[in-house]
């Protein structure tokens, strides 16, 4: 059936017609729709690539800008906070505005932030640039996911989500290596100088070629919900980022004062975030009765969606925590350089990305269990293997283990992306994408914060003055224990076509 613009008189461009076969989506993916999806994939790749280059650059920025390590961390913390605040709002934005408008806003904000970072005269302006970049990045992934669900036929969504996994996996793999090369040969500004032309080309092509998909609504934005969302999700993510600071150790009055401040920030941020989040949920439950919610929580009425989101939360917690701990272990315990540590994890990231399309085809044909069950078992098993890593563990063994772990994660991420969103009615796709992005952000932040804290605390107990193998083992033990519910959840999540009709949201 033909989709139409639901906002007459607003000046939006009419939506193209597509052949619809029902809840499963269109019968075929047209050439114009395919072009939109590929443009969004390219833009998402650029955004994620840029996001992953900053970690390696921070030591250089400390020297070049004359700032402290604590201040420098705000270049990543500010980015993460902005993502946490903006992503929950994207559900409403994708309902209210057209595909073209949201793409131009996303890549336009990202390009503006990249340009500002390139010419930034100092630290303060660079922080502002990172915030602007994050605003565009936060819109991009939910827009990509929602568009895929709206235009890709149900029988081939797995393959398309497999291509998304390439973006999610290969961009972080290339980012640190590219950053290291640019920092060794040029300056930190070229991290943004390389990305900017690509972003601008994507903006020009997208503004010309992208047409509008799906329907828009005229729902007014609820300002209190926006404020509560910012305080809730932002407060929780910031509080989690302070866990490591509260346990950073060190000696002297300055270290004691820093730890005390971090503890206060931790308690205050989590308290404000928890209260605000509770009020946010209460307000959405009231507003969704008349379809005015900023983030419609009726998506959780689908048991399959809820289970998939819970599984994704556990996966993100373990994955982001482990992928952060492993390079620190390689550098601190094995004495490797940052570039060497990055090269060890590179094969795993590449394997994860390259396996995506194959896994997507398997999902389309065989469903979830054939992927999720072995994926959960492999992921949990390898995390338990990681608990045995010490100073005598061969580096080649770590590289192989990381590659196998990445394949296990790939077996899980693609079916979870697809099964979660496909469990919803089309009008809830945007809200489901926002929930998915928010859960990944918060769970990932929690995983990083908790595992780094455990590693630091266990290492400091030895009095070695640095990170130790036992500290690494303690951190991986937490990740391994957390991963155990994944095996149970893998048996419960089904491909939406196999779900009972009663799972639909009303």
Secondary structure, 3 states (H helix, E strand, C coil): CCCCCCCCCCCCCCCCCCCECCCCCECCCCHHHHHHHHHHHHHHHHHHHHHCCHHHHHHHHHHHHCCCHHHHCHHHHHHHHHHHHHHHHHHHHHHHCCHHHHHHHHHHHHHHHHHHHHCCCCHHHHHHHHHHHHHHHHHHHHHHHHHHHHHCCHHHHHHHHHHHHHHHHHHHHHHHHHHHHHHHHCCCHHHHHHHHHHHHHHHHHHHHHCCCCCCCCCCCCCHHHHHHHHHHHHHHHHHHHCHHHHCCCCCHHHHHHHHHHHHHHHHHHHHHHHHHHHHHHHHHHHHHHHCCCCCCHHHHHCHHHHHHHHHHHHHHHHHHHHHHHHHHHHHHCCCCCHHHHHHHHHHHHHHHHHHHHHHHHHHHHHCCHHHHHHHHHHHHHHHHHHCCCCCCCCHHHHHHHHHHHHHHHHHHHHHHHHHHHHCCCHHHHHHHHHHHHHHHHHHHHHHHHHHHHHHHHHHHCCCCCCCCHHHHHHHHHHHHHHHCHHHHHHHHCCCHHHCCHHHCCC
